[in-house]
Amino acid sequence: MSEGVVHFISRSEYLDDERDGNMRHEWVGGQMWMMTGGSGQHNRISGRLFATLLPLADQDGCRAYMGDMKVVTDSAPITPT
């Protein structure tokens, strides 16, 4: 049994690929991970949650995003299982 080769890419390579591609990915620790699309039920739940949290975020001076945003966090990379 052969082991897979892990290929790391730079942030700029990731952003270039996302700009030209039809699939959505997440970039974690130098690796790209494919993301799935949401269902109708998922969108309804997400929308209600966002509508509830937005006023709370605004009053505390925070920014809330509904989705499809590229963000950078300070958290340690998570290794998918």
N, C-alpha and C positions, 0 to 999 in steps of 0.2 A: 504494500500500500504506500503510495507516494504522498508526501506532505505538500500542502499548498504553499505557494510563495506569497508572502505578504508584500504588497506594493504600497509604498507611502507616496503621497503627492503633496505639493505645496498648496497653500491657500489660494494663490493666484491660478494654479492649474485647476483646482476645484471650481472656482468661480467662472473661469473660462468654459469649462465643461458644462456647468449648469446653464450658462447663458445660451449655449448652442443646443442643448439637449431637450428632449421631450419628457424625460423622467425626472422626478424630484429625488434629491439625495440629501443626506446629512453628512457633514464632514466632521469626524471626531478623531483626534489624535493622528491626523495625517492620512486617515483612511475614509473612503466614501462608502456610505451605507444607503441602499435603496429604501425609499419610503413608499408606503402604500397610500392610496387615495382613501378618502372618508366616505362613509355611507350617508344616506339621507338622514337617518336617525342620529348619526354622529354629528352632522351639521346642525341639526335642531338643538341637540344638547349643548354643543359648543356655543351656539348663538345665544341661548338663554343664559349660560354661565357668563359669557362675555358681557351681556347686557346688565347682569347683576353686579359684576366686579368693576366695570368701567367707572361708575360714579365714585366708588370707593378709592380706586386708584387715582382718579383726578383730584379728589379732596386731599390726598396725601402727597400730591406733587409727583406721582409716578406715571409711567407710560404703560399702557396696555395695548397689546396687538392681538388682533383676531387670528391671524395665521399668515402663512406664506411670507414670512420675514426671515431674512438672513441676519442672525444675531451672533455676537461673540460673547462668551461668558468667561468668567475667571475660574470656573469649576474645573476640577481634575477630569481628564478624559475617562469616559466610561467604556469598558470593554464589553461589547455585546456577547451574549452567551449563545 
